[in-house]
Amino acid sequence: MGRLLGLVLLAFLIWLCLRALRRFLQAPEAPKDARSLPVETLVRCAACGVYVSGERTLPGERGGAYCSEACRRQAEAASASSSS
């Protein structure tokens, strides 16, 4: 009975090793081609200089692009005070 249990255990261990070896030798998934990924344009905020996705920028009154409403207000307030 002990020998039979030992053989079953040995067969199980061999099966585990073969399974691990097969997974190790299996070719990894091919990475996505970088050329097929969409290109995203980054635009620099006119007030703070942070680069933001072109889709997320806020236009200013004088043509600048801003990363947030706070930067747009800050830049417009600065330009209004310098022109006054």
Contacts in CASP RR format, 6 or more apart in sequence:
PFRMAT RR
TARGET T0000
AUTHOR 0000-0000-0000
METHOD contacts of the structure
MODEL  1
MGRLLGLVLLAFLIWLCLRALRRFLQAPEAPKDARSLPVETLVRCAACGV
YVSGERTLPGERGGAYCSEACRRQAEAASASSSS
40 53 0 8 1.000
40 54 0 8 1.000
40 55 0 8 1.000
41 53 0 8 1.000
41 54 0 8 1.000
42 51 0 8 1.000
42 52 0 8 1.000
42 53 0 8 1.000
42 54 0 8 1.000
43 51 0 8 1.000
43 52 0 8 1.000
43 53 0 8 1.000
43 54 0 8 1.000
43 57 0 8 1.000
43 65 0 8 1.000
44 50 0 8 1.000
44 51 0 8 1.000
44 52 0 8 1.000
44 65 0 8 1.000
45 51 0 8 1.000
45 52 0 8 1.000
45 57 0 8 1.000
45 65 0 8 1.000
45 66 0 8 1.000
45 67 0 8 1.000
45 68 0 8 1.000
45 71 0 8 1.000
46 60 0 8 1.000
46 64 0 8 1.000
46 65 0 8 1.000
46 66 0 8 1.000
46 71 0 8 1.000
46 75 0 8 1.000
47 66 0 8 1.000
47 67 0 8 1.000
47 71 0 8 1.000
47 72 0 8 1.000
47 74 0 8 1.000
47 75 0 8 1.000
48 67 0 8 1.000
48 71 0 8 1.000
49 67 0 8 1.000
50 67 0 8 1.000
52 65 0 8 1.000
52 67 0 8 1.000
54 65 0 8 1.000
56 67 0 8 1.000
57 65 0 8 1.000
57 66 0 8 1.000
57 67 0 8 1.000
58 65 0 8 1.000
58 66 0 8 1.000
58 67 0 8 1.000
58 68 0 8 1.000
58 69 0 8 1.000
58 72 0 8 1.000
59 65 0 8 1.000
59 66 0 8 1.000
60 66 0 8 1.000
60 72 0 8 1.000
60 75 0 8 1.000
60 76 0 8 1.000
61 76 0 8 1.000
62 76 0 8 1.000
62 79 0 8 1.000
64 75 0 8 1.000
66 72 0 8 1.000
66 75 0 8 1.000
END
